[in-house]
Each structure stands twice: as structure tokens, then as C-alpha cells.
Amino acid sequence: MHYVGESFWGMHFFWWLFWVVAIMLLFSPITPISTGRRRQTPLEVLQRRYASGEVSTAEYEERKAKLDRDTKPVK
């Protein structure tokens, strides 16, 4: 079978494109691009650790005071 002109290369390109898209769709549920979760701030991490009992009340208050002091905007 002989192919004349660019129709062979056009179909060839679309088949490659089809398989690339098919493979991407196959693996996209396995490796999501973005989970939609935002990064936690240091204060949120401290609050979570305090709530779970990893940090004592005194340690929580000391660390919170340091975070508040360090995150105040400079004028």
C-alpha cells in the first residue's frame, strides 16, 4: 500500500497524539497534579500539635508568642 502526500504523516501524528493523551489520562488518577490542599502556616501547625497533645500549654504559649512577634509587619 502506497501513501501519497501528507495524509500518511497527518494520521501518524494523530495516532501518536492519541496514545500520549491516553497514557496521560490513564496515569492522571495515580499522580494528581494538585491535591487542592494549601500549605499550613507555622501557627496552624502549632495549633494542630497543641490540639493533639504533642505540645504543653506553656510551650504552646511560648512558641505562639515567638511566632506572633516574628510575623508582625515591619513599618
Biopython code that builds the backbone (N, CA, C, O; Angstrom):
import numpy as np
from Bio.PDB.StructureBuilder import StructureBuilder

atoms = [
    (1, "MET", "N", (0.838, -1.168, 0.000)),
    (1, "MET", "CA", (0.000, 0.000, 0.000)),
    (1, "MET", "C", (0.890, 1.241, 0.000)),
    (1, "MET", "O", (1.801, 1.356, 0.820)),
    (2, "HIS", "N", (0.631, 2.150, -0.904)),
    (2, "HIS", "CA", (1.431, 3.358, -1.015)),
    (2, "HIS", "C", (0.607, 4.553, -0.556)),
    (2, "HIS", "O", (-0.541, 4.733, -0.961)),
    (3, "TYR", "N", (1.230, 5.373, 0.309)),
    (3, "TYR", "CA", (0.579, 6.596, 0.768)),
    (3, "TYR", "C", (1.196, 7.764, 0.028)),
    (3, "TYR", "O", (2.416, 7.870, -0.094)),
    (4, "VAL", "N", (0.348, 8.622, -0.455)),
    (4, "VAL", "CA", (0.811, 9.751, -1.242)),
    (4, "VAL", "C", (0.507, 11.028, -0.469)),
    (4, "VAL", "O", (-0.569, 11.188, 0.108)),
    (5, "GLY", "N", (1.468, 11.917, -0.475)),
    (5, "GLY", "CA", (1.240, 13.215, 0.136)),
    (5, "GLY", "C", (1.413, 13.185, 1.649)),
    (5, "GLY", "O", (2.092, 12.319, 2.201)),
    (6, "GLU", "N", (0.785, 14.149, 2.298)),
    (6, "GLU", "CA", (0.958, 14.313, 3.730)),
    (6, "GLU", "C", (-0.105, 13.607, 4.550)),
    (6, "GLU", "O", (-0.066, 13.683, 5.778)),
    (7, "SER", "N", (-1.048, 12.929, 3.927)),
    (7, "SER", "CA", (-2.114, 12.288, 4.693)),
    (7, "SER", "C", (-1.570, 11.193, 5.598)),
    (7, "SER", "O", (-2.086, 10.991, 6.697)),
    (8, "PHE", "N", (-0.531, 10.480, 5.153)),
    (8, "PHE", "CA", (0.060, 9.442, 5.995)),
    (8, "PHE", "C", (0.672, 10.057, 7.254)),
    (8, "PHE", "O", (0.442, 9.570, 8.360)),
    (9, "TRP", "N", (1.442, 11.115, 7.086)),
    (9, "TRP", "CA", (2.096, 11.724, 8.248)),
    (9, "TRP", "C", (1.088, 12.395, 9.161)),
    (9, "TRP", "O", (1.281, 12.428, 10.376)),
    (10, "GLY", "N", (0.028, 12.923, 8.602)),
    (10, "GLY", "CA", (-1.003, 13.529, 9.431)),
    (10, "GLY", "C", (-1.672, 12.507, 10.328)),
    (10, "GLY", "O", (-1.843, 12.748, 11.523)),
    (11, "MET", "N", (-2.054, 11.367, 9.766)),
    (11, "MET", "CA", (-2.671, 10.311, 10.567)),
    (11, "MET", "C", (-1.668, 9.735, 11.549)),
    (11, "MET", "O", (-2.027, 9.415, 12.682)),
    (12, "HIS", "N", (-0.423, 9.600, 11.134)),
    (12, "HIS", "CA", (0.611, 9.088, 12.011)),
    (12, "HIS", "C", (0.754, 9.997, 13.228)),
    (12, "HIS", "O", (0.835, 9.512, 14.357)),
    (13, "PHE", "N", (0.784, 11.291, 13.011)),
    (13, "PHE", "CA", (0.882, 12.260, 14.108)),
    (13, "PHE", "C", (-0.302, 12.138, 15.054)),
    (13, "PHE", "O", (-0.113, 12.151, 16.271)),
    (14, "PHE", "N", (-1.502, 12.020, 14.538)),
    (14, "PHE", "CA", (-2.686, 11.934, 15.392)),
    (14, "PHE", "C", (-2.719, 10.644, 16.197)),
    (14, "PHE", "O", (-3.212, 10.637, 17.325)),
    (15, "TRP", "N", (-2.204, 9.552, 15.640)),
    (15, "TRP", "CA", (-2.139, 8.325, 16.428)),
    (15, "TRP", "C", (-1.161, 8.477, 17.582)),
    (15, "TRP", "O", (-1.447, 8.024, 18.690)),
    (16, "TRP", "N", (-0.018, 9.101, 17.347)),
    (16, "TRP", "CA", (0.923, 9.356, 18.434)),
    (16, "TRP", "C", (0.279, 10.255, 19.482)),
    (16, "TRP", "O", (0.397, 10.005, 20.682)),
    (17, "LEU", "N", (-0.390, 11.279, 19.034)),
    (17, "LEU", "CA", (-1.075, 12.185, 19.943)),
    (17, "LEU", "C", (-2.141, 11.447, 20.746)),
    (17, "LEU", "O", (-2.275, 11.668, 21.949)),
    (18, "PHE", "N", (-2.897, 10.574, 20.090)),
    (18, "PHE", "CA", (-3.922, 9.784, 20.764)),
    (18, "PHE", "C", (-3.311, 8.939, 21.882)),
    (18, "PHE", "O", (-3.838, 8.909, 22.994)),
    (19, "TRP", "N", (-2.201, 8.253, 21.591)),
    (19, "TRP", "CA", (-1.603, 7.378, 22.600)),
    (19, "TRP", "C", (-0.979, 8.172, 23.743)),
    (19, "TRP", "O", (-1.038, 7.740, 24.894)),
    (20, "VAL", "N", (-0.390, 9.307, 23.449)),
    (20, "VAL", "CA", (0.173, 10.146, 24.515)),
    (20, "VAL", "C", (-0.936, 10.626, 25.442)),
    (20, "VAL", "O", (-0.791, 10.555, 26.662)),
    (21, "VAL", "N", (-2.034, 11.108, 24.888)),
    (21, "VAL", "CA", (-3.171, 11.573, 25.696)),
    (21, "VAL", "C", (-3.781, 10.410, 26.468)),
    (21, "VAL", "O", (-4.139, 10.567, 27.635)),
    (22, "ALA", "N", (-3.906, 9.243, 25.832)),
    (22, "ALA", "CA", (-4.481, 8.079, 26.509)),
    (22, "ALA", "C", (-3.632, 7.666, 27.701)),
    (22, "ALA", "O", (-4.169, 7.348, 28.762)),
    (23, "ILE", "N", (-2.310, 7.667, 27.539)),
    (23, "ILE", "CA", (-1.421, 7.303, 28.647)),
    (23, "ILE", "C", (-1.488, 8.343, 29.748)),
    (23, "ILE", "O", (-1.479, 7.992, 30.928)),
    (24, "MET", "N", (-1.557, 9.621, 29.385)),
    (24, "MET", "CA", (-1.663, 10.674, 30.400)),
    (24, "MET", "C", (-2.958, 10.531, 31.191)),
    (24, "MET", "O", (-2.956, 10.688, 32.412)),
    (25, "LEU", "N", (-4.048, 10.237, 30.519)),
    (25, "LEU", "CA", (-5.321, 10.053, 31.209)),
    (25, "LEU", "C", (-5.305, 8.808, 32.085)),
    (25, "LEU", "O", (-5.936, 8.781, 33.141)),
    (26, "LEU", "N", (-4.600, 7.799, 31.658)),
    (26, "LEU", "CA", (-4.508, 6.566, 32.440)),
    (26, "LEU", "C", (-3.769, 6.794, 33.744)),
    (26, "LEU", "O", (-4.172, 6.266, 34.781)),
    (27, "PHE", "N", (-2.687, 7.577, 33.713)),
    (27, "PHE", "CA", (-1.874, 7.795, 34.903)),
    (27, "PHE", "C", (-2.274, 9.022, 35.709)),
    (27, "PHE", "O", (-1.762, 9.206, 36.813)),
    (28, "SER", "N", (-3.157, 9.859, 35.212)),
    (28, "SER", "CA", (-3.525, 11.071, 35.950)),
    (28, "SER", "C", (-4.225, 10.781, 37.282)),
    (28, "SER", "O", (-3.991, 11.527, 38.232)),
    (29, "PRO", "N", (-5.068, 9.750, 37.418)),
    (29, "PRO", "CA", (-5.626, 9.484, 38.750)),
    (29, "PRO", "C", (-4.575, 8.995, 39.739)),
    (29, "PRO", "O", (-4.737, 9.164, 40.948)),
    (30, "ILE", "N", (-3.510, 8.398, 39.241)),
    (30, "ILE", "CA", (-2.463, 7.876, 40.118)),
    (30, "ILE", "C", (-1.588, 9.009, 40.648)),
    (30, "ILE", "O", (-1.232, 9.016, 41.827)),
    (31, "THR", "N", (-1.243, 9.957, 39.795)),
    (31, "THR", "CA", (-0.383, 11.062, 40.191)),
    (31, "THR", "C", (-1.095, 12.384, 39.925)),
    (31, "THR", "O", (-0.887, 12.990, 38.874)),
    (32, "PRO", "N", (-1.919, 12.836, 40.843)),
    (32, "PRO", "CA", (-2.618, 14.103, 40.620)),
    (32, "PRO", "C", (-1.650, 15.268, 40.593)),
    (32, "PRO", "O", (-0.651, 15.284, 41.312)),
    (33, "ILE", "N", (-1.957, 16.231, 39.761)),
    (33, "ILE", "CA", (-1.110, 17.409, 39.634)),
    (33, "ILE", "C", (-1.214, 18.273, 40.889)),
    (33, "ILE", "O", (-0.202, 18.730, 41.421)),
    (34, "SER", "N", (-2.409, 18.489, 41.346)),
    (34, "SER", "CA", (-2.627, 19.300, 42.527)),
    (34, "SER", "C", (-3.682, 18.647, 43.390)),
    (34, "SER", "O", (-4.739, 18.240, 42.909)),
    (35, "THR", "N", (-3.379, 18.554, 44.675)),
    (35, "THR", "CA", (-4.337, 17.933, 45.572)),
    (35, "THR", "C", (-5.359, 18.929, 46.085)),
    (35, "THR", "O", (-6.346, 18.541, 46.711)),
    (36, "GLY", "N", (-5.135, 20.199, 45.828)),
    (36, "GLY", "CA", (-6.084, 21.200, 46.269)),
    (36, "GLY", "C", (-5.871, 21.630, 47.715)),
    (36, "GLY", "O", (-6.561, 22.524, 48.205)),
    (37, "ARG", "N", (-4.929, 21.006, 48.395)),
    (37, "ARG", "CA", (-4.647, 21.388, 49.777)),
    (37, "ARG", "C", (-3.582, 22.465, 49.787)),
    (37, "ARG", "O", (-2.595, 22.399, 49.055)),
    (38, "ARG", "N", (-3.802, 23.445, 50.624)),
    (38, "ARG", "CA", (-2.808, 24.506, 50.724)),
    (38, "ARG", "C", (-1.815, 24.173, 51.830)),
    (38, "ARG", "O", (-2.086, 23.341, 52.697)),
    (39, "ARG", "N", (-0.706, 24.809, 51.789)),
    (39, "ARG", "CA", (0.342, 24.581, 52.785)),
    (39, "ARG", "C", (-0.068, 25.236, 54.100)),
    (39, "ARG", "O", (-0.597, 26.347, 54.107)),
    (40, "GLN", "N", (0.174, 24.548, 55.208)),
    (40, "GLN", "CA", (-0.202, 25.080, 56.515)),
    (40, "GLN", "C", (0.814, 26.116, 56.975)),
    (40, "GLN", "O", (2.010, 25.991, 56.715)),
    (41, "THR", "N", (0.320, 27.138, 57.658)),
    (41, "THR", "CA", (1.200, 28.138, 58.239)),
    (41, "THR", "C", (1.823, 27.558, 59.508)),
    (41, "THR", "O", (1.298, 26.592, 60.060)),
    (42, "PRO", "N", (2.928, 28.128, 59.977)),
    (42, "PRO", "CA", (3.526, 27.633, 61.218)),
    (42, "PRO", "C", (2.559, 27.692, 62.409)),
    (42, "PRO", "O", (2.574, 26.809, 63.267)),
    (43, "LEU", "N", (1.722, 28.732, 62.457)),
    (43, "LEU", "CA", (0.760, 28.830, 63.551)),
    (43, "LEU", "C", (-0.266, 27.708, 63.486)),
    (43, "LEU", "O", (-0.648, 27.162, 64.521)),
    (44, "GLU", "N", (-0.717, 27.356, 62.289)),
    (44, "GLU", "CA", (-1.668, 26.251, 62.138)),
    (44, "GLU", "C", (-1.044, 24.924, 62.547)),
    (44, "GLU", "O", (-1.711, 24.081, 63.148)),
    (45, "VAL", "N", (0.220, 24.735, 62.227)),
    (45, "VAL", "CA", (0.916, 23.509, 62.635)),
    (45, "VAL", "C", (1.017, 23.457, 64.148)),
    (45, "VAL", "O", (0.784, 22.411, 64.754)),
    (46, "LEU", "N", (1.364, 24.588, 64.763)),
    (46, "LEU", "CA", (1.460, 24.647, 66.225)),
    (46, "LEU", "C", (0.109, 24.375, 66.876)),
    (46, "LEU", "O", (0.033, 23.647, 67.865)),
    (47, "GLN", "N", (-0.954, 24.954, 66.327)),
    (47, "GLN", "CA", (-2.289, 24.721, 66.879)),
    (47, "GLN", "C", (-2.702, 23.260, 66.749)),
    (47, "GLN", "O", (-3.320, 22.705, 67.658)),
    (48, "ARG", "N", (-2.370, 22.647, 65.643)),
    (48, "ARG", "CA", (-2.701, 21.225, 65.451)),
    (48, "ARG", "C", (-1.933, 20.359, 66.439)),
    (48, "ARG", "O", (-2.487, 19.419, 67.008)),
    (49, "ARG", "N", (-0.652, 20.676, 66.646)),
    (49, "ARG", "CA", (0.156, 19.900, 67.590)),
    (49, "ARG", "C", (-0.327, 20.089, 69.022)),
    (49, "ARG", "O", (-0.302, 19.151, 69.819)),
    (50, "TYR", "N", (-0.767, 21.306, 69.349)),
    (50, "TYR", "CA", (-1.303, 21.568, 70.694)),
    (50, "TYR", "C", (-2.611, 20.812, 70.895)),
    (50, "TYR", "O", (-2.847, 20.240, 71.960)),
    (51, "ALA", "N", (-3.447, 20.810, 69.884)),
    (51, "ALA", "CA", (-4.734, 20.111, 69.979)),
    (51, "ALA", "C", (-4.545, 18.604, 70.118)),
    (51, "ALA", "O", (-5.343, 17.941, 70.780)),
    (52, "SER", "N", (-3.504, 18.061, 69.506)),
    (52, "SER", "CA", (-3.286, 16.614, 69.597)),
    (52, "SER", "C", (-2.514, 16.221, 70.854)),
    (52, "SER", "O", (-2.337, 15.032, 71.121)),
    (53, "GLY", "N", (-2.055, 17.204, 71.627)),
    (53, "GLY", "CA", (-1.366, 16.910, 72.886)),
    (53, "GLY", "C", (0.131, 16.746, 72.752)),
    (53, "GLY", "O", (0.779, 16.324, 73.710)),
    (54, "GLU", "N", (0.701, 17.057, 71.617)),
    (54, "GLU", "CA", (2.147, 16.931, 71.415)),
    (54, "GLU", "C", (2.909, 18.043, 72.129)),
    (54, "GLU", "O", (4.081, 17.882, 72.469)),
    (55, "VAL", "N", (2.228, 19.183, 72.355)),
    (55, "VAL", "CA", (2.864, 20.362, 72.938)),
    (55, "VAL", "C", (2.099, 20.744, 74.195)),
    (55, "VAL", "O", (0.868, 20.738, 74.207)),
    (56, "SER", "N", (2.837, 21.079, 75.262)),
    (56, "SER", "CA", (2.183, 21.508, 76.509)),
    (56, "SER", "C", (1.652, 22.931, 76.363)),
    (56, "SER", "O", (1.991, 23.634, 75.410)),
    (57, "THR", "N", (0.825, 23.345, 77.304)),
    (57, "THR", "CA", (0.236, 24.683, 77.255)),
    (57, "THR", "C", (1.309, 25.758, 77.350)),
    (57, "THR", "O", (1.267, 26.744, 76.614)),
    (58, "ALA", "N", (2.265, 25.576, 78.246)),
    (58, "ALA", "CA", (3.335, 26.566, 78.402)),
    (58, "ALA", "C", (4.171, 26.664, 77.130)),
    (58, "ALA", "O", (4.505, 27.761, 76.681)),
    (59, "GLU", "N", (4.507, 25.514, 76.554)),
    (59, "GLU", "CA", (5.293, 25.516, 75.326)),
    (59, "GLU", "C", (4.506, 26.131, 74.171)),
    (59, "GLU", "O", (5.068, 26.851, 73.345)),
    (60, "TYR", "N", (3.203, 25.846, 74.116)),
    (60, "TYR", "CA", (2.353, 26.427, 73.078)),
    (60, "TYR", "C", (2.347, 27.949, 73.184)),
    (60, "TYR", "O", (2.541, 28.644, 72.187)),
    (61, "GLU", "N", (2.125, 28.463, 74.386)),
    (61, "GLU", "CA", (2.059, 29.917, 74.570)),
    (61, "GLU", "C", (3.393, 30.580, 74.246)),
    (61, "GLU", "O", (3.423, 31.663, 73.661)),
    (62, "GLU", "N", (4.497, 29.934, 74.624)),
    (62, "GLU", "CA", (5.821, 30.488, 74.328)),
    (62, "GLU", "C", (6.074, 30.529, 72.822)),
    (62, "GLU", "O", (6.525, 31.543, 72.290)),
    (63, "ARG", "N", (5.785, 29.434, 72.147)),
    (63, "ARG", "CA", (6.007, 29.386, 70.694)),
    (63, "ARG", "C", (5.065, 30.322, 69.953)),
    (63, "ARG", "O", (5.457, 30.949, 68.968)),
    (64, "LYS", "N", (3.816, 30.421, 70.425)),
    (64, "LYS", "CA", (2.854, 31.315, 69.781)),
    (64, "LYS", "C", (3.309, 32.764, 69.912)),
    (64, "LYS", "O", (3.200, 33.538, 68.961)),
    (65, "ALA", "N", (3.820, 33.136, 71.089)),
    (65, "ALA", "CA", (4.322, 34.496, 71.289)),
    (65, "ALA", "C", (5.490, 34.782, 70.341)),
    (65, "ALA", "O", (5.586, 35.876, 69.786)),
    (66, "LYS", "N", (6.376, 33.800, 70.158)),
    (66, "LYS", "CA", (7.506, 33.986, 69.239)),
    (66, "LYS", "C", (7.019, 34.134, 67.802)),
    (66, "LYS", "O", (7.514, 34.974, 67.050)),
    (67, "LEU", "N", (6.042, 33.307, 67.428)),
    (67, "LEU", "CA", (5.507, 33.413, 66.063)),
    (67, "LEU", "C", (4.813, 34.751, 65.848)),
    (67, "LEU", "O", (4.971, 35.370, 64.796)),
    (68, "ASP", "N", (4.048, 35.198, 66.835)),
    (68, "ASP", "CA", (3.365, 36.491, 66.711)),
    (68, "ASP", "C", (4.374, 37.627, 66.595)),
    (68, "ASP", "O", (4.182, 38.563, 65.820)),
    (69, "ARG", "N", (5.454, 37.535, 67.376)),
    (69, "ARG", "CA", (6.480, 38.570, 67.349)),
    (69, "ARG", "C", (7.199, 38.565, 66.001)),
    (69, "ARG", "O", (7.477, 39.623, 65.438)),
    (70, "ASP", "N", (7.496, 37.372, 65.488)),
    (70, "ASP", "CA", (8.263, 37.282, 64.245)),
    (70, "ASP", "C", (7.442, 37.585, 62.993)),
    (70, "ASP", "O", (8.001, 37.921, 61.949)),
    (71, "THR", "N", (6.127, 37.467, 63.095)),
    (71, "THR", "CA", (5.306, 37.689, 61.904)),
    (71, "THR", "C", (4.641, 39.047, 61.856)),
    (71, "THR", "O", (3.859, 39.323, 60.946)),
    (72, "LYS", "N", (4.939, 39.898, 62.823)),
    (72, "LYS", "CA", (4.372, 41.249, 62.793)),
    (72, "LYS", "C", (4.966, 42.014, 61.621)),
    (72, "LYS", "O", (6.168, 41.925, 61.371)),
    (73, "PRO", "N", (4.139, 42.766, 60.899)),
    (73, "PRO", "CA", (4.677, 43.530, 59.771)),
    (73, "PRO", "C", (5.608, 44.644, 60.228)),
    (73, "PRO", "O", (5.359, 45.297, 61.241)),
    (74, "VAL", "N", (6.665, 44.850, 59.485)),
    (74, "VAL", "CA", (7.627, 45.891, 59.793)),
    (74, "VAL", "C", (7.187, 47.175, 59.126)),
    (74, "VAL", "O", (6.854, 47.188, 57.941)),
    (75, "LYS", "N", (7.186, 48.262, 59.894)),
    (75, "LYS", "CA", (6.758, 49.568, 59.352)),
    (75, "LYS", "C", (7.934, 50.381, 58.930)),
    (75, "LYS", "O", (7.769, 51.503, 58.451)),
]
sb = StructureBuilder()
sb.init_structure("model")
sb.init_model(0)
sb.init_chain("A")
sb.init_seg("    ")
for serial, (resi, resn, name, xyz) in enumerate(atoms, 1):
    if name == "N":
        sb.init_residue(resn, " ", resi, " ")
    sb.init_atom(name, np.array(xyz, "f"), 0.0, 1.0, " ", f" {name:<3s}", serial, name[0])
structure = sb.get_structure()
